[in-house]
Structures are given as C-alpha cells and as structure tokens.
Amino acid sequence: MTLIDKIGAVTAVVIFVLLAGAYFYAYRPKNKQQFEDLRNFVNDDDER
C-alpha cells in the first residue's frame, strides 16, 4: 500500500465513525424531546 492508499483508508474509517456517531446521537431516545422542540423553531413568533 502506498501512502495515498493509507490516507484514503484512514479517511474512510474516520468518516464512517463520525457518521455512525451522528446517527447514534440523532436517534437516541434521550435526544428526542430536544429535536421535537427544535423542529419548528423557524415558525416561532417569539421576537427578541
């Protein structure tokens, strides 16, 4: 394997781990209420 191949393999593994972490965070039952609260934050009439 050349250096470029190794860099590509490491990059693929890092991206996979980051995506798996993001999916785990997003679908965790503990975070459901937080995402429900943020679902319509654009439509809130709360002006500051």
N, C-alpha and C positions, 0 to 999 in steps of 0.2 A: 504494500500500500504506500502510496506517495503521501506527502504532507497534505496536499489538497484533498485527497480521499479521506484522510483522518479528520481534517477540519469539517468536511461535509458530514461525516458520520456523527461527530460530536454536536454539530449544529442541529442535525435532525433529532438527536436524542434530547437536547435541551428544549427544542420547540415542542416535542411530544410531552415532556414533563410539564412544561408551562401550560400547555393546553389541557392536559389531564387535571392539573391543579385548578385551572379556571372552571372547568366543568364540575369538579368536585365542589368548589366554592359556590357556584351558581345553583346547583341542585341540592345543596344541603338543606334539610328541613329547618334548621336553625335560622337560615337567612331568608326564609320565605316571606315573613312579615315585612322585613326591610325592603324587599323587592316589590311587594304589594303596595307599600307606602310610596315608593318612588315611581310607580307605574304611570301615574297621571300628574306628575309634578308640573308639567308644562301647562296643564289646564287649570291649575290652581289660581284663584282670583286674589290671592294674598299678595298685595303690593306692599313693598317695604320702603 
